[in-house]
Amino acid sequence: MIKLDFSNVTGGNFEPMPAGDYKLEIEKVEEKTSKAGNPMLNMTFNVVDHEEYEGRKVFDLYVLTEKALWKLKDLFVAIGKNVDGMVEFDPQDLVGEMFIGNITIEESEGYDPQNRIKTHKKLADDEIVL
């Protein structure tokens, strides 16, 4: 039998963050297959250096088809990865990389509003962590 005390538990606020620019760190990268059968990367990001939203998670998908690769290329440019021609990489090497994500609120029928990354931007030179 498990006994739990929820009287001091807080959190569970899943309202999306306001749209805007947030410093994000890649926390987790999973290789998956989309419903359409396409390879994709399912990524989890942490908000860092933000007074109100520090530690909040943002989830986004990067489908690995020619039509959708612009999004992953945008991320790679923001984190300083090579995007010239054919590129090989280990998705786990992305963990820990940081960038500025322009966050929007996406609303889809049948789903609660959620944050999505619209664009990826490089950190300012004085924000880069080596």
SEKOLMAR-736587 format. One record per residue: x, y, z of N, C-alpha, C in turn; residue number from 1; residue in one letter. Coordinates in steps of 0.05 Angstrom, whole numbers. Atoms other than C-alpha are relative to their C-alpha. Example, Ala and Ser with C-alpha at 12.3 -4.5 7.8 and 13.67 -1.06 7.14 Angstrom:
% SEKOLMAR-736587
+--------+--------+--------+--------+--------+--------+--------+--------+--------+------+-------+
:    nxx :    nyy :    nzz :   caxx :   cayy :   cazz :    cxx :    cyy :    czz : guba : rolum :
+--------+--------+--------+--------+--------+--------+--------+--------+--------+------+-------+
:     18 :    -24 :      0 :    246 :    -90 :    156 :     18 :     24 :      0 :    1 :     a :
:    -16 :    -24 :     -1 :    273 :    -21 :    143 :    -15 :     22 :     14 :    2 :     s :
+--------+--------+--------+--------+--------+--------+--------+--------+--------+------+-------+
***
This chain:
% SEKOLMAR-736587
+--------+--------+--------+--------+--------+--------+--------+--------+--------+------+-------+
:    nxx :    nyy :    nzz :   caxx :   cayy :   cazz :    cxx :    cyy :    czz : guba : rolum :
+--------+--------+--------+--------+--------+--------+--------+--------+--------+------+-------+
:     17 :    -24 :      0 :      0 :      0 :      0 :     18 :     25 :      0 :    1 :     m :
:    -15 :    -25 :      2 :     25 :     70 :    -17 :    -16 :     21 :     15 :    2 :     i :
:     13 :    -21 :    -15 :     10 :    128 :     30 :     13 :     27 :     -8 :    3 :     k :
:    -10 :    -26 :     10 :     17 :    200 :      3 :    -13 :     23 :     14 :    4 :     l :
:     11 :    -25 :    -12 :      8 :    269 :     33 :      2 :     22 :    -21 :    5 :     d :
:      0 :    -21 :     20 :    -13 :    320 :    -20 :     -5 :     28 :     11 :    6 :     f :
:      8 :    -25 :    -12 :    -27 :    376 :     29 :     20 :     23 :     -6 :    7 :     s :
:    -19 :    -21 :      6 :     38 :    414 :     12 :     10 :      0 :    -29 :    8 :     n :
:     -8 :      2 :     28 :     41 :    397 :    -62 :    -10 :     24 :    -16 :    9 :     v :
:      8 :    -22 :     17 :     41 :    456 :   -109 :      8 :     -6 :    -29 :   10 :     t :
:     -8 :      4 :     28 :     50 :    463 :   -184 :    -24 :    -11 :    -16 :   11 :     g :
:     21 :     10 :     17 :     12 :    431 :   -240 :    -13 :     21 :    -17 :   12 :     g :
:     11 :    -22 :     16 :      0 :    498 :   -274 :     10 :     -5 :    -29 :   13 :     n :
:     -8 :      5 :     27 :      0 :    480 :   -347 :    -10 :     21 :    -20 :   14 :     f :
:      7 :    -22 :     17 :    -23 :    546 :   -374 :     25 :      7 :    -16 :   15 :     e :
:    -24 :     -7 :     15 :     23 :    565 :   -431 :     12 :     27 :      9 :   16 :     p :
:    -14 :    -25 :     -6 :     75 :    619 :   -420 :     -8 :     21 :    -21 :   17 :     m :
:      6 :    -20 :     21 :     62 :    686 :   -455 :     19 :     -2 :    -23 :   18 :     p :
:    -17 :      0 :     23 :     89 :    691 :   -525 :     23 :     19 :      4 :   19 :     a :
:    -23 :    -17 :     -2 :    159 :    721 :   -529 :     26 :    -16 :     -2 :   20 :     g :
:    -26 :     13 :      1 :    233 :    706 :   -527 :      8 :    -11 :     27 :   21 :     d :
:     -9 :     12 :    -25 :    260 :    658 :   -475 :     26 :    -15 :     -5 :   22 :     y :
:    -25 :     15 :      1 :    329 :    629 :   -462 :     -7 :    -29 :      6 :   23 :     k :
:      7 :     28 :     -2 :    322 :    554 :   -472 :     25 :    -18 :      0 :   24 :     l :
:    -21 :     20 :      0 :    366 :    494 :   -457 :    -12 :    -27 :     -9 :   25 :     e :
:     11 :     26 :      9 :    356 :    427 :   -493 :      6 :    -20 :     23 :   26 :     i :
:     -2 :     19 :    -22 :    342 :    377 :   -438 :      0 :    -29 :     -9 :   27 :     e :
:      4 :     27 :      8 :    322 :    315 :   -476 :     -6 :     -1 :    -30 :   28 :     k :
:      5 :      5 :     29 :    322 :    289 :   -548 :     -6 :    -29 :     -3 :   29 :     v :
:      8 :     27 :      5 :    284 :    227 :   -568 :     -5 :     -4 :    -30 :   30 :     e :
:      5 :      7 :     28 :    284 :    195 :   -637 :    -26 :    -15 :     -1 :   31 :     e :
:     27 :     12 :      2 :    212 :    177 :   -655 :     -9 :     -2 :    -29 :   32 :     k :
:     12 :      1 :     26 :    167 :    164 :   -714 :    -27 :     14 :      2 :   33 :     t :
:     25 :    -16 :      0 :    110 :    212 :   -731 :    -23 :    -18 :     -7 :   34 :     s :
:     25 :     15 :      7 :     38 :    188 :   -741 :      0 :     -6 :    -30 :   35 :     k :
:     -1 :      4 :     29 :     52 :    195 :   -816 :     22 :    -19 :     -8 :   36 :     a :
:    -21 :     19 :      5 :    111 :    147 :   -809 :     27 :     13 :     -6 :   37 :     g :
:    -25 :    -14 :      5 :    166 :    200 :   -815 :     17 :      1 :     24 :   38 :     n :
:    -18 :     -3 :    -24 :    228 :    202 :   -771 :     -2 :     28 :     11 :   39 :     p :
:      1 :    -27 :    -13 :    228 :    259 :   -721 :     15 :     -1 :     26 :   40 :     m :
:    -12 :     -4 :    -26 :    262 :    286 :   -660 :    -21 :     13 :     18 :   41 :     l :
:     18 :    -11 :    -20 :    218 :    298 :   -599 :     18 :     12 :     21 :   42 :     n :
:    -19 :    -14 :    -18 :    254 :    351 :   -557 :    -15 :     13 :     24 :   43 :     m :
:      9 :    -14 :    -24 :    244 :    377 :   -487 :     20 :     22 :      7 :   44 :     t :
:    -17 :    -23 :     -6 :    271 :    446 :   -469 :     -7 :     10 :     28 :   45 :     f :
:      4 :    -13 :    -26 :    280 :    480 :   -402 :      3 :     30 :     -4 :   46 :     n :
:     -4 :    -29 :     -1 :    269 :    555 :   -393 :     21 :      6 :     21 :   47 :     v :
:    -21 :     -7 :    -19 :    331 :    584 :   -360 :      2 :     31 :      2 :   48 :     v :
:     -5 :    -28 :     -4 :    349 :    652 :   -331 :    -25 :     17 :     -4 :   49 :     d :
:     25 :    -15 :      1 :    277 :    676 :   -325 :    -13 :      1 :     27 :   50 :     h :
:     10 :     -4 :    -27 :    249 :    705 :   -261 :    -26 :    -16 :      5 :   51 :     e :
:     26 :     13 :     -5 :    178 :    677 :   -269 :     -2 :    -28 :    -10 :   52 :     e :
:      5 :     26 :     13 :    185 :    617 :   -315 :     24 :    -19 :      0 :   53 :     y :
:    -24 :     17 :     -3 :    253 :    587 :   -295 :     -9 :    -29 :      5 :   54 :     e :
:      6 :     28 :     -4 :    249 :    511 :   -301 :    -25 :    -10 :    -15 :   55 :     g :
:     24 :      9 :     16 :    185 :    509 :   -344 :     10 :    -15 :    -24 :   56 :     r :
:     -7 :     17 :     23 :    186 :    458 :   -400 :    -15 :     10 :    -24 :   57 :     k :
:     12 :     -5 :     26 :    173 :    470 :   -473 :      6 :    -25 :    -16 :   58 :     v :
:     -4 :     24 :     16 :    162 :    410 :   -519 :     -5 :      7 :    -29 :   59 :     f :
:      4 :     -5 :     29 :    170 :    411 :   -594 :     10 :    -24 :    -16 :   60 :     d :
:     -7 :     22 :     18 :    177 :    363 :   -652 :     15 :     11 :    -24 :   61 :     l :
:    -16 :     -7 :     24 :    227 :    366 :   -710 :     -2 :    -24 :    -19 :   62 :     y :
:      4 :     22 :     20 :    204 :    322 :   -768 :     23 :      1 :    -19 :   63 :     v :
:    -24 :      2 :     16 :    263 :    298 :   -809 :     -6 :     -7 :    -29 :   64 :     l :
:      6 :      3 :     29 :    234 :    305 :   -879 :     11 :     26 :    -13 :   65 :     t :
:    -11 :    -23 :     15 :    261 :    352 :   -933 :    -18 :     25 :      4 :   66 :     e :
:     19 :    -22 :     -3 :    198 :    395 :   -927 :      1 :     14 :     27 :   67 :     k :
:      1 :    -11 :    -27 :    205 :    404 :   -852 :     28 :      5 :     12 :   68 :     a :
:    -27 :     -3 :    -11 :    281 :    406 :   -843 :      8 :     29 :      6 :   69 :     l :
:     -6 :    -29 :     -5 :    280 :    483 :   -843 :      0 :      5 :     30 :   70 :     w :
:      3 :     -5 :    -28 :    260 :    480 :   -770 :     25 :    -10 :     15 :   71 :     k :
:    -24 :     10 :    -13 :    319 :    436 :   -748 :     24 :     16 :     -9 :   72 :     l :
:    -22 :    -17 :      9 :    366 :    478 :   -791 :      0 :     26 :     15 :   73 :     k :
:      2 :    -25 :    -16 :    341 :    540 :   -755 :     12 :     -4 :     28 :   74 :     d :
:    -11 :      6 :    -26 :    358 :    507 :   -689 :     30 :     -3 :     -1 :   75 :     l :
:    -29 :      5 :      3 :    426 :    484 :   -713 :     16 :     26 :     -3 :   76 :     f :
:    -13 :    -26 :      4 :    444 :    554 :   -737 :      2 :     15 :     27 :   77 :     v :
:      1 :    -14 :    -25 :    423 :    582 :   -669 :     20 :    -11 :     21 :   78 :     a :
:    -19 :     11 :    -19 :    468 :    534 :   -631 :     28 :     -4 :    -11 :   79 :     i :
:    -26 :      0 :     12 :    526 :    540 :   -679 :      9 :    -26 :    -12 :   80 :     g :
:     -6 :     25 :     13 :    522 :    472 :   -712 :      3 :      3 :    -30 :   81 :     k :
:     -4 :      0 :     29 :    544 :    458 :   -783 :    -26 :     -6 :    -15 :   82 :     n :
:     24 :      5 :     17 :    488 :    463 :   -835 :      8 :      0 :    -29 :   83 :     v :
:    -10 :      0 :     27 :    531 :    458 :   -898 :     -3 :    -28 :    -12 :   84 :     d :
:      3 :     25 :     14 :    507 :    402 :   -944 :     -9 :    -23 :     18 :   85 :     g :
:      7 :     24 :    -15 :    501 :    331 :   -915 :     13 :      2 :     27 :   86 :     m :
:    -10 :     -2 :    -28 :    509 :    330 :   -839 :     -7 :    -25 :     15 :   87 :     v :
:      5 :     22 :    -18 :    516 :    272 :   -791 :      2 :     11 :     28 :   88 :     e :
:     -2 :     -8 :    -28 :    503 :    282 :   -717 :    -14 :    -20 :     18 :   89 :     f :
:     13 :     16 :    -20 :    485 :    245 :   -654 :    -20 :     18 :     14 :   90 :     d :
:     20 :    -18 :    -13 :    420 :    274 :   -628 :      5 :      5 :     30 :   91 :     p :
:     -6 :     -4 :    -28 :    444 :    265 :   -556 :     21 :     22 :      4 :   92 :     q :
:    -19 :    -22 :     -2 :    500 :    315 :   -571 :    -13 :     28 :      2 :   93 :     d :
:     15 :    -25 :     -2 :    446 :    369 :   -573 :     -8 :      7 :     29 :   94 :     l :
:      8 :     -4 :    -28 :    430 :    360 :   -499 :     19 :     20 :     13 :   95 :     v :
:    -16 :    -20 :    -14 :    455 :    420 :   -459 :      4 :     25 :    -17 :   96 :     g :
:     -3 :    -24 :     17 :    457 :    468 :   -519 :    -21 :     20 :      8 :   97 :     e :
:     18 :    -22 :     -7 :    425 :    536 :   -506 :     -3 :     20 :    -23 :   98 :     m :
:      6 :    -20 :     21 :    392 :    588 :   -551 :    -24 :     16 :     10 :   99 :     f :
:     24 :    -16 :     -5 :    337 :    640 :   -551 :    -22 :    -11 :    -18 :  100 :     i :
:     23 :     10 :     15 :    270 :    611 :   -571 :    -22 :     21 :      0 :  101 :     g :
:     23 :    -18 :      2 :    215 :    656 :   -597 :    -25 :    -19 :      3 :  102 :     n :
:     22 :     18 :     -8 :    155 :    622 :   -563 :    -26 :     12 :     -9 :  103 :     i :
:     28 :     -8 :      7 :     84 :    625 :   -590 :    -19 :    -18 :     16 :  104 :     t :
:     20 :     17 :    -12 :     20 :    596 :   -563 :    -16 :    -12 :    -24 :  105 :     i :
:     13 :     14 :     21 :     -9 :    543 :   -609 :    -27 :    -10 :     10 :  106 :     e :
:     26 :     10 :     -7 :    -83 :    528 :   -607 :    -10 :    -19 :    -22 :  107 :     e :
:     10 :     20 :     19 :   -109 :    464 :   -640 :    -26 :    -11 :     11 :  108 :     s :
:     26 :     11 :     -8 :   -179 :    437 :   -639 :      4 :    -27 :     14 :  109 :     e :
:     -2 :     24 :    -16 :   -186 :    384 :   -586 :     23 :     -1 :     20 :  110 :     g :
:    -23 :      0 :    -18 :   -123 :    404 :   -548 :      1 :     27 :     15 :  111 :     y :
:     -4 :    -24 :    -15 :   -106 :    454 :   -494 :     21 :     17 :    -14 :  112 :     d :
:    -21 :    -17 :     12 :    -65 :    515 :   -517 :     27 :     -9 :     11 :  113 :     p :
:    -26 :      8 :     -9 :      9 :    499 :   -514 :     22 :     17 :    -14 :  114 :     q :
:    -22 :    -15 :     11 :     76 :    533 :   -526 :     14 :    -15 :    -22 :  115 :     n :
:    -16 :     11 :     22 :    114 :    521 :   -590 :     22 :     20 :     -6 :  116 :     r :
:    -23 :    -17 :      8 :    181 :    548 :   -615 :     -4 :      9 :    -29 :  117 :     i :
:      4 :    -11 :     26 :    169 :    594 :   -674 :     27 :      3 :    -15 :  118 :     k :
:    -27 :     -4 :     12 :    242 :    613 :   -687 :     21 :     -4 :     22 :  119 :     t :
:    -23 :      5 :    -18 :    310 :    598 :   -656 :     21 :     22 :     -6 :  120 :     h :
:    -20 :    -21 :      4 :    362 :    653 :   -645 :     25 :     -6 :     16 :  121 :     k :
:    -25 :      3 :    -15 :    435 :    653 :   -624 :     -1 :     16 :     26 :  122 :     k :
:     -4 :    -15 :    -25 :    452 :    673 :   -553 :     18 :     24 :     -7 :  123 :     l :
:    -19 :    -22 :      2 :    487 :    740 :   -547 :     27 :    -10 :      9 :  124 :     a :
:    -28 :      9 :     -6 :    563 :    733 :   -542 :      5 :     -1 :     30 :  125 :     d :
:     -5 :      0 :    -28 :    561 :    750 :   -468 :    -17 :    -21 :     15 :  126 :     d :
:     17 :     21 :    -12 :    509 :    694 :   -455 :     10 :    -28 :     -6 :  127 :     e :
:     -9 :     27 :      8 :    547 :    636 :   -487 :     15 :    -13 :     23 :  128 :     i :
:    -13 :     16 :    -21 :    567 :    582 :   -438 :     18 :    -20 :    -13 :  129 :     v :
:    -19 :     19 :     12 :    630 :    543 :   -455 :      4 :    -24 :     17 :  130 :     l :
+--------+--------+--------+--------+--------+--------+--------+--------+--------+------+-------+
***
